[in-house]
Amino acid sequence: SKELAATSGSNVFSEFYTRLKATRDYHRKFPNASIKLDDSIPVPKMDINFTGEENYAKYVDMHEFYKRYTNMKVFDKCNYFSFLGKFHKLHTVAKEKKIASREYVKYIND
């Protein structure tokens, strides 16, 4: 918490450059220093297959969400490009519609 307090507020840039200078000085003093990785930290294994449309995780493929969006009665019908501009504006959907739709709840949780 001390580090967080030191890197916020009005002196954030001066603190950053002070730490950057200290890091550079350390590496000048010890040019062959290497870091030792902690093997006790678990590395999560991800079994995610990205689609070609996602350009192997560079983009997000929204087509599946678009299909679900347009098939729910909660949302108005629209084309794909309109969907991209408003899919995140969930505050525009009436609260009564949100509560009454199980599909909506599943859509939001996915």
N, C-alpha and C positions, 0 to 999 in steps of 0.2 A: 504494500500500500504506500510505502514511502516513495518507491520508484514511480508509481502512478502519480502521486502528488507532485513529484519533482518534474515530471514531463507534461504537466498541464498548467494552464493559467497563463499569465502574462510573460513568464520567462521560458516558455517552451522552446523557442528557437535557440536561445543562449545555452540552455541545458543540452539540447541536441548537439550543438557544435562543440561544447565542452566534452561530451562523451565521445563524439567522433574523433576529436583531437587525441583523447586518451587512448582510443582504440588504435589509431594510426601510430602513435608513439610506441605502443606496446609491440606492434608488428614490425616497426623499424628496429626495435631493440632485440626482438626474437624473430628474425625472418623465416626460420625453418620450423616454427611452432606449428603443431597440428592439433586438431581437436580430437578428443576421445568421445566417441558416441556411446551413449548409455544403452546397452542391449536389453536392459530390463523394461524399457518402454515398449509396450506391444504395438506392432504395426498392423492396422486393420487391413483385412483382405477384402477386396471389393469384387464381387462377381457381377459387374455391370457391363452389359454389352451396349455400346453406343451405336446408333444407326448411322448410315451414310449421310442422312440429312443433318445429323448433328455434327458432322465433320469430326468424328471421334472426340467428342466432348468440348469442341470449340463453341458450339451453339446448342440451344435447347430446341428439341423438336416438339412443337406445340400442337401438331395435328390431332393427336389422340385426345387432348384436352378440348380442342375445337369441336371435334365430333360430339363429345359428351356435352359440351356447353350448348350446342345448337339443338340437341335432343331433349334438353330439360325444359320444362314449362316455366321454370323460374326466370329464365333469360329470354330476351327477345331474339328472334332470328336475325342473323347478320352474315356478311361474307367474312372470309378469313382475315383480311386486312383490317376490317372494323373490329373483329375479335381481338386482334393484337393490341389495338388501342384502348380496349376497355375491359379485358378479362380481369385485370387487377383492381378494378373499381367496384369492389363488392359492396361498398357502402350505398351504392345506388339501387340495390335490390331491396324491395320492401321487406321489413322484418317478418311480417306474417308469412310471406312466401318462403323465407329462409327456414323458419321453424317448421312449416308444414311439409317440407320436402326432404325425404331421406336421401334422395339422389344428391341434393345440394350438399348435405353434410358429408357424404362420401367424397364428393368432388373436392370439397375444401380440404379434407383430410389427406387426400392423395396429392 
